[in-house]
Amino acid sequence: MESLYLWVFWIAVLGWFAFSQITGRQQVDVHSPLPPSEAERVIAKYFGVTWDKRPSGPGEYNFKPRARAYVPTLSVSCEPAQGGGSLVRMWLSGYHTYAGVMAHATLMWRKKRGLAKRLTESGQDR
């Protein structure tokens, strides 16, 4: 029975690893009810002082965590959406891999998910 628990544990660990590697690399498009100027304010505020806001990259905004090695660059662009609101796109414009494994994939997944949540919330203090 202990062997079964060990197999289940390792399958769960490998599943989480694969999930974080795949979702960390995917582009995320968010339709926000906020106008583009307000969405840009939320984007700039979301990435606090621990993130470098001036790395090179193709996005309107590019962010890179400080004090970490081999960090990816998260690029964000914001444009007006049809029918009001804004369309915010988030993608990784640069990252390092070692044997096909991206460093800090879970961090990128969490930041994209958190920013998407903030952008879709309306009427609450951000």
C-alpha positions in Angstrom: 0.0 0.0 0.0 2.9 2.4 0.7 4.2 1.8 -2.8 0.8 3.0 -4.2 1.0 6.2 -2.2 4.5 6.8 -3.4 3.4 6.3 -7.0 0.5 8.7 -6.6 2.7 11.3 -5.0 5.3 11.2 -7.8 2.5 11.3 -10.5 1.1 14.4 -8.8 4.5 16.0 -8.6 5.2 15.3 -12.3 1.7 16.5 -13.2 2.2 19.8 -11.4 5.6 20.2 -13.0 4.2 19.7 -16.5 1.3 22.0 -15.8 3.5 24.8 -14.6 5.9 24.4 -17.5 3.0 24.5 -20.1 0.9 27.3 -18.5 3.9 29.4 -17.7 4.8 29.7 -21.3 1.4 30.3 -22.7 0.1 33.7 -23.8 -2.8 35.0 -21.9 -5.4 37.4 -23.3 -7.7 39.2 -20.9 -10.8 41.2 -21.7 -11.1 43.8 -19.0 -14.1 46.1 -18.4 -11.6 48.8 -17.5 -10.7 51.5 -20.0 -7.1 51.2 -21.3 -5.8 54.1 -19.1 -7.1 52.5 -16.0 -5.9 49.0 -17.0 -2.4 50.4 -17.6 -2.5 51.9 -14.1 -3.5 48.5 -12.6 -0.7 46.8 -14.6 1.9 49.2 -13.3 0.7 49.0 -9.8 0.5 45.2 -9.8 4.2 44.8 -10.3 5.7 46.2 -7.2 9.2 47.3 -6.3 10.6 43.7 -6.5 10.1 43.7 -10.3 12.3 45.6 -12.7 10.0 47.6 -15.0 12.6 48.5 -17.6 14.0 45.4 -19.2 14.1 45.2 -22.9 11.2 43.4 -24.6 8.6 43.7 -27.4 5.7 44.6 -25.1 4.3 48.0 -24.1 5.4 47.0 -20.6 8.1 44.5 -19.8 8.7 43.1 -16.3 11.5 41.0 -14.8 11.8 39.9 -11.2 14.8 41.3 -9.4 17.3 39.3 -7.3 16.7 36.0 -9.2 18.9 34.2 -11.6 17.8 33.2 -15.2 14.5 35.1 -14.9 12.0 35.3 -17.8 10.8 38.6 -19.1 7.0 39.0 -18.9 5.7 41.4 -21.6 2.3 43.0 -21.4 0.4 45.1 -24.0 -2.9 46.9 -23.5 -5.2 48.1 -26.3 -8.9 49.2 -26.5 -11.3 46.3 -27.0 -14.2 46.3 -29.3 -17.4 47.2 -27.4 -15.5 49.0 -24.6 -13.0 48.0 -22.0 -9.5 46.9 -22.9 -7.7 43.8 -24.2 -4.6 43.0 -22.3 -2.1 40.5 -23.7 0.6 38.8 -21.5 3.4 36.6 -22.8 7.0 35.6 -22.1 9.3 37.4 -24.4 12.5 35.9 -23.2 13.4 33.0 -20.9 16.2 30.5 -20.2 15.8 26.8 -20.4 18.0 24.0 -19.2 17.3 20.6 -20.7 14.0 22.0 -21.9 12.9 23.2 -18.4 12.1 26.9 -18.0 13.3 28.5 -14.9 10.6 30.2 -12.7 7.7 28.8 -14.7 5.4 28.7 -11.7 6.2 32.4 -10.8 5.2 33.5 -14.3 2.0 31.4 -14.2 1.1 33.0 -10.8 1.8 36.6 -12.0 -0.2 36.2 -15.2 -3.1 34.7 -13.3 -3.0 37.4 -10.6 -2.9 40.2 -13.0 -5.7 38.7 -15.0 -7.8 38.5 -11.8 -7.1 42.2 -10.9 -8.0 43.3 -14.4 -11.3 41.5 -14.5 -12.4 42.7 -11.0 -14.5 45.8 -11.3 -15.7 48.2 -8.7 -13.2 47.0 -6.1 -10.2 48.7 -4.7 -7.1 47.5 -6.7 
